[in-house]
Amino acid sequence: MKANERLLFDQLLEKVAQKLRENHPEVSLPIQEWKGEEIALFREDLQQKVLGSISEKWFYTHIKNQQDKLPRVDTLNLFTNYIEEESWKAFSYKYATNETAEIKATTKIPPVPITHEPSQNSLYKKFLLFGLGTLVVVFIIVNWLPTKTTHYRFCFIDQNTHLPVVDSFLAVKLIKTNESPVFKPLPTNCFEGTGNEVEFVVKGRFYRPLHIKRTITKESYEETIFIEPDDYTMMLHLFANSKVKDWKKRRQQLSEMMSEELKAYEISEDGFTIAILSKKEFINKLTLPTRSLQRTEIINTIYDGEKISTIKFLER
């Protein structure tokens, strides 16, 4: 890892710690000294704010023990989204640029000798007239010129097929400053609205969540966004609703997809949890030849690293 990358990564970790303290001021230690309770608080806050997750093992590997290489860029993007920056690339550019600007600001510039000093009274009058003129112009612009309404439209494309996303559970969580998030189900693969800024998380039943933040400068703005399919959730749905020919092989495939600490929540149609299954119990439910022939519908999955740690499902 290059020296400047190490400095930027340490700066990112410091800002991550500051972000957690906004809701948990009791966490006062440097992030490198966090232990079980602090790490658990951070993982929970990360999941709530950006719908992402890291394992405790990952934390100990990459934060408590310095590595020769930076973590994967998707994890760096997750951390920068958590502190409300667009991406690791944008964060690196922003803070590397800031450091350069600070160096320039501290460079001493030799004084220029003054050869003529104008009248203090004359300068005062000029500045006063300039200030009054500026205020008049601003007042006219704000009160008389029509305000343009900016319109934006985002359409979501499958990253693998390059076709419009087809998912009956596709929705966005609209994030607004000082307001609770607003959830909007999407009847099509597009989302539109008005305003100069927009921030949201898009997620489907069969797609990974993606955090989007844009500043709209055009009167009409359109963008196509590729979102990543959630392959394991698609496989779970197929496994749950197809005939099992080789159930031993199916059990092995399911086991490889899931964390050992998996919790599967069976949800009733009115939204209440009616059962919590372990990994073994859930695999049995999907594979044993004697299971009921009800349709199992996967509602939501949460990952811990590369494996599923939480599943919510219902039976119709």
PAROFI-140226 format. One line per 2 residues: their letters; for each residue x, y, z of C-alpha. Coordinates in steps of 0.5 Angstrom, whole numbers. Example, Ala and Ser with C-alpha at 12.3 -4.5 7.8 and 13.67 -1.06 7.14 Angstrom:
2
as> 25:-9:16; 27:-2:14
This chain:
316
mk> 0:0:0; 3:7:-2
an> 4:12:4; -1:17:1
er> -6:11:0; -5:9:8
ll> -6:16:10; -13:17:6
fd> -15:10:9; -13:13:16
ql> -17:19:15; -23:15:12
le> -23:11:18; -23:17:23
kv> -29:20:19; -33:13:20
aq> -31:13:28; -34:21:28
kl> -40:19:24; -42:13:29
re> -41:18:35; -46:22:32
nh> -51:17:35; -47:13:40
pe> -43:19:43; -41:13:48
vs> -36:10:43; -30:15:45
lp> -24:10:43; -20:11:36
iq> -23:6:31; -17:1:32
ew> -18:0:39; -26:-2:38
kg> -28:-9:41; -34:-13:41
ee> -39:-8:43; -36:-2:39
ia> -36:-7:33; -43:-9:34
lf> -46:-2:34; -42:0:28
re> -44:-6:24; -51:-5:26
dl> -51:3:24; -48:1:17
qq> -53:-4:16; -59:1:18
kv> -55:7:14; -53:4:7
lg> -56:-3:8; -49:-6:8
si> -45:-11:12; -38:-13:14
se> -36:-19:19; -33:-18:25
kw> -27:-22:23; -26:-17:17
fy> -26:-12:22; -20:-15:26
th> -16:-17:19; -17:-10:16
ik> -17:-5:21; -14:-7:28
nq> -8:-11:24; -5:-6:18
qd> -5:-10:12; 0:-9:6
kl> -6:-7:1; -12:-3:1
pr> -19:-7:3; -23:-9:-3
vd> -26:-2:-7; -33:-5:-6
tl> -32:-4:2; -28:2:1
nl> -35:5:-3; -39:2:3
ft> -35:6:8; -35:13:4
ny> -43:12:3; -43:11:11
ie> -40:18:12; -44:21:6
ee> -39:21:1; -40:19:-6
sw> -35:14:-7; -28:12:-5
ka> -25:15:-12; -29:21:-10
fs> -26:21:-3; -19:20:-5
yk> -19:26:-10; -23:31:-5
ya> -18:30:1; -12:29:-3
tn> -14:36:-7; -15:39:0
et> -8:37:3; -5:40:-3
ae> -9:46:-2; -7:47:5
ik> 1:46:3; 0:52:-2
at> -4:56:3; 2:55:8
tk> 7:57:3; 10:64:5
ip> 9:70:0; 14:75:0
pv> 11:82:1; 10:87:-5
pi> 12:94:-3; 7:99:-4
th> 9:105:-8; 2:109:-7
ep> -3:109:-2; -10:112:-4
sq> -14:116:0; -18:112:5
ns> -24:115:5; -24:114:-3
ly> -23:107:-2; -29:106:3
kk> -34:110:-2; -32:105:-8
fl> -33:99:-3; -40:102:-1
lf> -42:103:-8; -40:96:-10
gl> -43:93:-4; -50:96:-5
gt> -50:95:-13; -49:87:-11
lv> -55:87:-6; -59:90:-11
vv> -58:85:-17; -58:79:-12
fi> -65:82:-9; -68:83:-17
iv> -65:76:-18; -68:72:-12
nw> -75:76:-13; -77:77:-20
lp> -73:72:-24; -77:66:-25
tk> -75:60:-21; -73:54:-26
tt> -76:47:-24; -71:41:-25
hy> -73:34:-27; -70:28:-26
rf> -71:21:-28; -67:14:-27
cf> -68:8:-30; -65:1:-28
id> -62:-4:-32; -59:-11:-30
qn> -52:-11:-30; -51:-18:-33
th> -56:-18:-38; -56:-10:-40
lp> -64:-11:-40; -69:-7:-36
vv> -70:-9:-29; -76:-14:-28
ds> -77:-14:-21; -84:-14:-17
fl> -81:-12:-11; -76:-6:-14
av> -77:0:-10; -73:6:-8
kl> -71:9:-1; -71:16:-2
ik> -67:20:3; -68:27:5
tn> -64:32:10; -67:32:17
es> -73:27:15; -75:20:16
pv> -73:16:9; -79:15:4
fk> -80:8:1; -83:8:-6
pl> -85:2:-10; -83:2:-17
pt> -89:0:-22; -83:0:-28
nc> -76:0:-28; -75:8:-27
fe> -76:13:-22; -77:20:-23
gt> -78:27:-19; -76:34:-18
gn> -71:38:-15; -64:40:-15
ev> -61:34:-11; -63:27:-10
ef> -61:21:-5; -64:14:-5
vv> -62:7:-4; -65:2:-10
kg> -66:-5:-8; -70:-11:-11
rf> -72:-17:-9; -67:-20:-13
yr> -62:-15:-14; -57:-12:-9
pl> -58:-5:-6; -54:1:-9
hi> -54:8:-6; -54:14:-11
kr> -53:21:-9; -54:26:-15
ti> -53:34:-15; -58:36:-21
tk> -55:42:-25; -60:41:-32
es> -67:43:-32; -68:36:-35
ye> -64:30:-33; -64:23:-35
et> -59:17:-33; -59:10:-34
if> -56:6:-28; -54:-1:-28
ie> -55:-5:-21; -52:-12:-19
pd> -57:-18:-19; -57:-22:-12
dy> -55:-29:-15; -56:-33:-9
tm> -63:-30:-7; -65:-32:-14
ml> -63:-39:-13; -66:-39:-6
hl> -73:-37:-10; -72:-43:-15
fa> -70:-48:-10; -76:-46:-6
ns> -81:-47:-12; -78:-53:-16
kv> -78:-60:-15; -72:-63:-12
kd> -69:-69:-16; -62:-69:-13
wk> -64:-67:-6; -57:-68:-3
kr> -53:-64:-8; -59:-59:-7
rq> -57:-59:1; -50:-58:-1
ql> -51:-52:-5; -55:-49:0
se> -50:-50:5; -45:-46:1
mm> -49:-40:0; -51:-39:8
se> -47:-37:14; -47:-42:20
el> -50:-37:24; -56:-36:19
ka> -63:-34:22; -69:-35:17
ye> -75:-31:19; -82:-34:17
is> -87:-28:16; -94:-28:16
ed> -98:-24:11; -100:-19:16
gf> -92:-18:17; -91:-21:24
ti> -86:-26:25; -88:-33:27
ai> -82:-37:27; -75:-37:27
ls> -71:-43:23; -63:-44:24
kk> -59:-46:18; -60:-53:18
ef> -68:-53:20; -69:-48:14
in> -65:-53:9; -69:-58:11
kl> -75:-54:10; -73:-53:3
tl> -70:-60:1; -73:-66:5
pt> -78:-70:0; -83:-70:6
rs> -84:-62:6; -91:-59:5
lq> -92:-57:-2; -93:-49:-1
rt> -90:-44:-5; -84:-41:-1
ei> -83:-34:-3; -76:-30:-1
in> -78:-23:1; -71:-21:4
ti> -64:-23:5; -58:-20:8
yd> -51:-22:7; -45:-22:12
ge> -39:-22:7; -40:-27:2
ki> -45:-31:5; -53:-30:7
st> -54:-29:14; -61:-27:15
ik> -67:-29:11; -74:-27:11
fl> -79:-31:7; -87:-33:7
er> -91:-39:5; -97:-38:1
